[in-house]
Amino acid sequence: MRARSPESPPTSIHPFPARSPAAAAGDADQDALLRLAAAGGAAEPRRQLLASYPSPAAALAAGPAGWRRAGLDTAQMQALDRADADMLARGQAWCGEPGHHLLGWQDPDYPALLRRIASPPLLLFVAGDPDCLWHPSVAIVGSRSPSAGGRDNASDFAHALAASGLAVTSGLAAGIDTAAHLSALAAGGRTIAVLGTGADVPYPRANAGLHARVQAHGAIVSEHLPGTQPRREHFPSRNRIIAGLALGTLVIEAAARSGALITARMAAEGGRDVFAVPGSIHNPMARGCHALIREGAGLVECATEVIQALAPAAAELAEALRGRLAIPTSDATVIASAASRWTPPDPDYQRLWCALGHDPTDMDRLVERTGLTASELSSMLLVMELDGRVDVRHGRYSRKR
C-alpha cells in the first residue's frame, strides 16, 4: 500500500499502541485498515467509507458522523472506536515483515478483476508478490480426495497453464488444490493461494511447506486478519476470491455437492468462463463436472483449449494494467516473431529492453543495468510479459524468441 499523509484521528478514538512519531505517521493508513477489518459486519458500508475519503486514515478520522453517513451500524462504529490493542499489534507485526503487503479497497494496486465481483473483499493481506494478483490466471479447483487420474489431470493442466505464462490460482487445500500448486511451481510459473484463514496460518497444517513455497514464488492471499484460525464459514467466502482473481475457473473433479461447485457458480455469476474436465460415469467425483457441463460449462480435454478461450480476457487485463501504470499502448499486443526489432515508446522501457538479453537475467542484474528499482522493473516486466515480449522462468527474464 502506498504511503499517504495521515490525518490526525479525533480524540474519541483510542490511541494506537505507543510508537515513535515517525512510525505512527507512516503506519496511519495501515492501522486504519486494520481497524476497519476488525470492525466486522457488512463490508459494503466500510468500502463506501474508504471510497469517500482520500486515505484510510482520513476515513478513520471522519469519526462517528462520517462513519454513520457511510452506513456503518452501531456495532461497527463501537468496534472502530474501541479497537483491540492486541489485534492491532499482531496486524502491525505481520505487516512489518519483509514481503508482506496490505491492499485496501481504495488502493490502486487492488486487483482489477477482483474489484468487479459482487462482494469484493474490503482488503487483502498478501504474502509474496502482490503483482501476481494482476497477472492473468486460471483457478483450478476440485475434490480434496481425488482419484489418481484426477490428481494427474490437475498436475498436467496446471503445468501446461503455468508454462504458457498463466498463473494458477487455488485454495491450498488437500487434493486437487495441492496438485495444482505443486505442478505450477514445478513448471517455474506463478501460483496464488487464497486462504480461509489468516495469511500466516497454513491450512491444512500438512501444507505448511507448500505455503512457504507459494509465498516465495507467488502470493498467499487472505481477507482475514493475521492469526485467524480455520472456521467453516470462511471457506465458501474464500471461494469467491479464488473465482474473482481468475479469468476463468477449471474444475477437475468434484462431487455433486462440493466447494469446487460453489467456486464455479461464483465464477459464472461474475461473468467469468467455467471449464470442466469430464470423467467416468462410474466415478462419483465426476458428477459435479458433468453437471457443470450440462449447465453450459466448457468441456475441456487439454490446457490449450483453456488458453485459447481466455486469450481475449487476458488482453483486456493487460489493458487494465497499462491504465494503472499509465503506460502507452503499443500498436500490436503480441508480436513475438518481431520482438527483437521492437522499439519501446517509453524511455524507461527502452532502457529495460536494452538491458534484457536472450539469456535469462535475474532481477539484481537488471537493477544494476538500468538504474531502476526492483519495484519499477517488476511492474514493467509484467506488462512486457503480458505483451508477449518477455519470458520469465524461475525469477529470470529474457526476450521472448
N, C-alpha and C positions, 0 to 999 in steps of 0.2 A: 504494500500500500504506500502510495506516495505521501511524503510528509507535507502537512499543511499547517498554516498558522493557527494554533488553537485559540479558542475564546475562553475567557475566564468563566468557570461554572458559577451558577448562582449560589448564594450562601445556604439555600435549603438542601443542597446536595452534599452528602457526606464526603469528606476528603478522601483521596486515594491513599494507599499506604505510603509512608514517608519515603521520598526520593529527592535527589538533588533538583534544583530548579530547572537545569538544562534537560535532565532526563524526563522530568514531569512535562515540560513543554513538548519535547519530541514525541512522547507517548500519549498525548491527549486524545488524538483520534482513535488510536488503538484501544485505549481504556474505555472510550465512549462506545466503541463497537462491542467490547466485551460486556459492558453493562447492558446494552441492548439485547445481546444474545441471551444473557442470564434472565432478562425480564420475562421471557417466555410468552405464551399466549399467541393470539393471531399475528401472523407475520405481516400481513398487508399494511396495517397501521404503522408498523415500525419501518417498513420500506417507504411509506409515504413520508414519514418523519425525516428519514435520510434524504429523500428527494427534495424536501422543502428548504434545505439549508445548505450552505456552501461546503460544510465539512461535518463529519460525525461529532466533533467537539462542539460545533455551533448548535447542532441538533440537541445535544445533551444540555447545553447551556440555555436552551429555549425555556426550560422549566415547565412546570405543570400546565401553564396556559398553552404553550406551544405543543406540548405532548397531547393535550386534550383536542386541540384543533386537528391534529393528525389522526385522531381516532383511537388513541390508546385508552384502554379501560382502567378502572381504578386499581386493579391488582397489578397491572403492568407499571403504572405510574409509581405505585408504592415500591415495587421491585427496583425501579430505576433510582428512586430516592434513597433506598437502603441496600445498596449492592453489598454482597458478601465479600468481605476483605480477603478471605482465604481463596475464594474463587478467582478474584481479580489477580491475586498473587500467582496462582497456578497458570492463569492465562498469560500474564506478563512474562513469566519464566519460560513458558513454551515459545512465545513469540520472539523471545530474545535468543533462541538457539539458532545457529547457522542453518540456512536452508529452510527456515520456517517463515510462512507468509500468512497474512490475514487480509483477505479481499472482501470489502464490504459492497453492498448493493450499489453504492454511489461511485465506486472505484472504476475508472476507465479500463482497468485490467480485468474486471469481472467478465467472464467468458460470454461472448455474444450469443452463442447458441443457447446457453442455459438461461439467459435473460428472457428468452422468448417463451418459456414454458408457462403453464397456468399458475403455478405456485413456486416461483424461483426462491431459493434459499436467501435469507437475509444477508448471510455472509458465509465465507468459505475459509476453513483452516486448511492450508496447503503445505505439505511437507515434501520438498523436492523442487521441481522446476515448474513454476506457475505458467510458463509459456506453453506447456503441454496442453493446457486447458483450451487453448486457441487452435491447437493442431487438429486437422480433420481426423476423426476416429470412428471406429465401429465398436459398438457394445457387443460383447459375446457373453451370453448367459445360458444357464441350463441347470440341470439337476446337480444336487450335492452328492448323489450316489449314482453316477452314470455307469452305463455298460462300458466294457473295454473299447468297443467300437466308438461309442460316444466320446470317450476321452481322447481317442486317436483323432476323431474328427475335429474336436476343439483345438487340439495341438496343430493339426495340419492347416486349418483355416487361419488360426492366429499367426502362425509362422509366415504364411503367404501374404496375409494382410500387412503384417509388420514389415516384411521385406519389400513390399510395394511402396512403403512410405507412410501408410496409415498407422495411427496409434490404435492400440487395443484397450478398450475400457471394460472393466468388470468390477466385481464386488469383493474380491479376495476370499470368497467362501471356498469351502472344500469342493472337490469335484470339478465341474466344467470351468468355474472361475479360475481355480488354481492352475489347471492345464493351460488355459488361455494366457494368463500372465507369464507363466514359465516359458511357454513357446515364443511369445513376443520378445522376451528378454534373450532367449537363445538366438533369435534372428537378428539381434543387435538393434531392435526397434524400440519405440516408446510404448509404455503401458501406464495406465491410470487406474488406481484402485480407489473406489468410493466406499467409505466405511459407514456402518450404522452405529459406530462407537466414536469416541474421541480419536483424533488423528494419531494419538500416541498409544492407542490401545489395539494391538493386533487381535483380530478375531477371525477364525478360531486361533487359539494360542499356538497350535502346531504350525501356523503360518507366520510366526514371528520373523523367521529368517527371510521369507519371501517379502514380507512387509518392508524390511530393511533394503532389500534389493530393488524393489519398486521405487522406494524413495530415492535411491541413488541413481536410478536410470529412467525415472519418470516422475510420477507425482502420486502422493497419497492425499485424498480429499475427504473432508468431513464438514458437516454443518454444525456439529456438536462441540461443545467446549472440551478442551483437553481434560483427560481423566474420566470422561463419560464411559460408563461400563455398558455391556450389551443389554438392550431392552427390546422385547419382542416388537413393540410398535415402531421402533426406529427403522426396521429393515424394509417394510413396504415403502416408507417415505424416502429411504435411501435409494430405492429403485428409480424414483422419478429423476434423481440427479444423474444416475447412470444413463438413462434414456435421454435426458436433456443435454448432456455433454456430447453425445454422439450424433453423427449424421444419420446413422441407421442402427438397428438392433438385429443381431443374428441369434436365433435360438437353436441350440444344438440338440439337446434332449430335454424334455420337460414332461412331467406327468400332467394329467388333465387339470389338476389344481396345483399350482406352484407359483413361487415368487417370480420365476422367469416369465410366466404369462402376464403377471402384473406389469413387469418392465415392458413387455411387448405392447400391452394395451396402452400404457402411458406414452410410449413412443408413437403409436398410431394416432392417439388423441392430440399429440403435439405436431402432427403433420410430418413425422419422420418415416422413413422406409423401415419395413419389418420384413425379415427374411427367416425362413425356417428350413432346416435340413430334414428331409423325410427319413423314416426308419421302417423297420419291420412292423407289420400289423400285429405281430405277436409280442412286441416289446411295449410294456406299459409306459415306459419312458418316452415313447414316440407319440403318444396320443395327443399330448399338448401341441406338438409341432403339426400334426395332421389337422387338428382343429384350427390352428392359425392359418394353414394353407387354405382350408375350406372357407375361411373368413376373408381371404384376399392377400395374405402374406405371400411374398415371393418365394417360390420353391427354388432352392439353390443346391447345386451339387459340387461347386468349386468356388474358390475365392475370387476368381476372375469375374464371375457373374456379379458378385457384390461390388467389386471395384468399379466395373463399368456402370452399374446402376447409380453409384454415388458420385461419379465424376462431376456432374453439374452442381451438386450441392457443395462439393469441395471447392469448386471455383468460386462460388458465392461467398464461402467463408474466407477465401483468400482476399476477396474484395473488401470484406468487413475488416480484416486485419490491416489492409492498406489504409483504410479510412482511419482506423485507430492510431496508426503511426504517421498519418499524413504523408504517405508515400505515393509518388506519381505512378499511375497505371501504365504498364508497358503495352505496346501495340499488340503483342501476342502473349497469351498467358503461358503456354507451354510450347517451347520450340527447342526441344532437346537436341535435335540434329544440328542446330545453328548456335548452340550455346557458346562455343569457343569464340564466335565472332561478335557476341553481344556487347554493346557499349551501354552501360547503365547511365540513366539520365541524371542521377544524383551524385555529387562529388564523393560523399562517404561510401556510397555503393561502388563507385569506381575504384576507390582505394581497396575495398574489401575484395572486389573481383580480381584486381591485380595481385592481391596477396594470396588468393586461392590458386592452387595448382591442380594438376591431375593426380597427384599423390595425396593421400589423406593427411590432413594437417590438424593438429589439436588447437583448442581454444587459446592456450597460452601463447603459442606461436603466432596466431592471428592477431592477438592483442599487441604483441611485440612488433609485428609488421605494419599494422595500420595506425597504431596510436589511439584506437578507440577502446572503450571499456568493454568488458565481457558482457555486461547487460545490453549495451547498444548492439554489439555483434550478435548476441543471441536472438534478438528480435529481427534483425536484418537477415540473418541466415534462415530463420523460419520463413520469412517472406520469399526468399530465393528458392528455398526447398519447395514451397507450395507452387512456385512458378515453374518447377521442373528444371532448375538450373544448377542445383546443388544436391549432392549425395551426402548422407550422413550415416556413418556406421561406427558404433562403439565410441561415440563422442568425438569423432574425427571427421573433417569436412573436406570435400573435393569438388571440383567442377564435374558436372554430370556429362558423361560421354554421350 
